C-alpha cells in the first residue's frame, strides 16, 4: 500500500493546536468524568480532535478526492529537552514502518509541536503509536485507545463515514437501534415507504461507491451508528451513560418478556418503555446505579435527532437519507421545499462551487 | 523576525481591519495580532478547500460541561468551532439573584476576522438621531417608565455626527462589499455603493406585506416603506477585494450564513474584504494564534505589547501606535489587566472611574410565527426586508420612547434541520437543545408532525434598538475565575432599565404586528407564536446578541469619557481603542458597519500623525 504524505502546512497545524493545546493552567477543566484526573487530557480542550481529521482535495478534482480524509498527527513535547526524532507507526502504513513527524515552527523557531499529514480512505479504523527517540508510546493527546486480542494497547482513530462498530456489542447496538427508531419519524407508514424506496435507490447507486456502507441504513437512517461514532470520539464522556442504561434496559425488558430477545420485542414494548422513561419512573429501574432514566432519554433524544440530520460524514444520516426524507416530504407540485442538495458538495449534493 | 512596527493592532475584526487596510496602503508598517486561527476560504488555499464547512455541527459543536465553580456548573454547553471554550475562557455574569454563571454570551468569534466571520452580516447604518440622543431627549417629560429621569442624566450625544461619519459609511460599504437597497432607508446617502440584492425568499413576502402595514401605522406623518436589508454578502464580483461570485449568484443562498463561516468567502468578513487585499504587502504582517496578555507603558506611550505565541511562549512587539480592537469585553479586560500590573498604566487608563462602565448591548427581541404555507428556507441569506419606521422622531414621541431601532425579518433561522431541534423553545446560546430534549412528546408520529409544522414555515421579525446607558452596567475582572493562561476573566454585571423593558415590549408589538398583518393585511388577526424582548428570557441578563458595546466610551469631556473623539485614551499618546467599546450609546441597528466606518475615520486621523 502506498501511503500518501502531504506537505506540512504549519499555519494549518498551529490553527488547530493553539486553542486546544496551548495553556499554562493545569486545572482539570476538561474532565467531564471520562478521564483520570492525572491525565493531560483532563487539562487540554477537546483532546478528541487529535489526530486532526479533515476533508481532502488534490487541488484538481475534489469529487475524485472525496473518498479520502486528510489525517494530521500532532505530537506535543512537554518536557524541556526536545526529542531527536518523533515518528508514527500504524495500520495505515506498510509493515508498521515509522513515518517521521516534522517539527512545526513559528517565526522560524521551534514550537514543540511535531506533525505529519497523510491521506487515509474514509470509513476506516486504524491503530497507531508514536515513536519518540525510539520509544513507542501511546498518543498522549488522543483519548481513543483499543486493547488488541494480544493485550496490547494502541491509540486509535477512525475516518469519516465510519460504519464499523466502535463502542457497542451487538446486543447493545440492537437495543439502541430500537430506541432510536422509537424517537424518529421513519417508523410511520410513509416513513417506512420512504426508507424502502430510498434503500433501493441507494442500492442501485452503490456501484459508484458513493454510499459504500448503505447496509447500515435502516429505520434509524444511521442515527444509531452516529451515536456509536460520537460516543467513540466527541462525546466519549457520555459512553458510560449508554453502557449503564442499555444494560438496565436489557435487564428490564427480559424481566418483562422472558421468552423474546429484546432486539425483536414488539414495538409496543419500546413505546411503553419510552413513555415510562419520559416520566422518570421506570418499573424495575435501578436508581442507585443511574438516578434518572429521563436524563438518559434526553441525551438519547439529542443524539438521535442530530444523528438523523447531521452531515453524513459523522456516520448518521446515511446516504443523506434524513435530508432526503425531508426533501421528499416537503414539496409543492413542481419542486422540493427542502433542496439540501444545492448547498452541499458533490458527490453527496450538487453544488459545484463548494467542495466540502 | 520584526519586533517594531508603525502600528500594532490587537484584533482583526471590524475595529482593527479597516485601520490596517488604510495604513498599509499608505505605506505604514502594520502588525495585527489575533488570538484566533487564520481560516481561509477555498479560493485562497491551494487544495481548494476551506476550514469553514456547510456543516450544522460547526455552528454548535459537541456537548461539553461547565466545570467552573459557578451556579451552572455541570450544565452542557455547545460552542462553535471558533468560539472560545467556556472552561478555558468563560465570561461570568451576575444573575438578578446574585448567583454567578458562566456563559458563552458576549463572545464574538476568536478567529482572524473576528465576529465578522460568524455574524448574520446585517450591515445597517445607524440613524442620524442615534448620534444625538442626549439633545433629542433634553427636556422631554413624556418618557415612559423613567421615574428618575435616567434618560436625561445618562444619554450622551456622540462627539461626531452622522454627517461626520457618512463618508466613512460610504467607504465601508464599498470596501467591505454589501448588498441591499438604499431607497426607503431614513438615512441620507451621499452615495449608494450597494450591490444588488438576491431574490428574497418567498416566505419573506409576509414580512414585506406586514412591514408595509406597519410603515403606514406607526404615527409617522408620511408612510415609511421597507427596503432590502443591507447584508455583507457579495452578490456580484467585488473589485476592491478581488472576490468573485459563482456563475449563478442565486446559489449563494444556503442558510449556512448566520453563525457559519463562509467557505466561499462570499460573506464579507474583514479577512476576505479588507485584509486579503493587503496580505502580500511587505509592510503588513498578521500573526494569528497570538494572544496579547498585557500592554506596558513608559509615560504616556505604550512601550511594549506582550503576547503569547501559538506555543504559549511570551514575546514582545513595539508600535508607534497601538490599537486595541479585540471586542468590547475583551478590550476592557486587556486594559484592566494591564493596569493591574503597572501603576503608571493604571493611573493613566483610570484617570476617571469610567473604564468598563456604561457597558452596552442592544435592546433586542421580536416576534415569530408559523406561516400558513411552506417555502424552501434552505435557500436564504439572513435577512430580506427591513424598515425604519420605529426609529423616527414622530414614532418615538408618540410612544414616549427615548430611542428607536431597526426592524427586519430573519430568513435563515430555523432553516436547517438540526437547528429546528436545537433551537426549539430555546432563546439563546446557553439553552440550546434544552427545549427539544425536555419535550419528550416529540417522538415518532408527533415528531413528524413537529417537522410538518416547522420545516420551511417559521418566520421571525426582529428589532435591534438602543439600550439606555447605565453606569452600573459594567465589565470587571472576575475576582477568582481565571482563563487558561491564569488571567482573570471578564465579569459582566448588567441589568435592564424599566424603560428598556418598555421599549422592548413596544417594538416587539410592532414586530408581532408585522406578522399578524403580514398574513392578514385586512384584519391583523393571524395568530403568532409569540413576541417579546430579550429581558423576558430566563437568562435575560446574560443576553448580549454578541453586540458588545461601550465600556470605554468616547466623548469631548475627559471627565465623562475614556477615549477622546478620535478614540485615543485620554492620558496616552499612542493608545487607541476602536472596537464597539467606544460607543456611548448602542445605536438602533446591528453595530458592525458603524464600527468599521468609525475605524476608517480613525485611520485617516492616524495618517496625519504617522
Interface residues (C-beta under 8 A of the other chain):
Chain A: X11 X12 X14 X15 X16 X17 X18 X19 X22 X23 X24 X25 X27 X28 X29 X30 X31 X32 X45 X46 X54 X55 X56 X57 X58 X59 X62 X106 X107 X108 X111 X112 X113 X182 X183 X184 X185 X187 X188 X191 X230 X234 X235 X237 X238 X271 X274 X277 X278 X294 X297 X298 X299 X301 X302 X305 X306 X309 X310 X311 X314 X322 X323 X326 X329 X330 X332 X335 X336 X337 X338 X339 X340 X342 X343 X344 X345 X351 X353 X354 X355 X356
Chain B: X1 X36 X37 X38 X39 X42 X46 X47 X48 X49 X50 X51 X53 X54 X55 X56 X57 X61 X62 X63 X64 X65 X67 X68 X84 X85 X87 X88 X110 X246 X251 X254 X255 X256 X263 X264 X287 X288 X289 X308 X309 X310 X311 X312 X313 X374 X375 X376 X378 X379 X417 X418 X421 X433 X436 X437 X438 X440 X441 X442 X443 X444 X445 X447 X448 X451 X452 X455 X456 X482 X483 X484 X485 X486
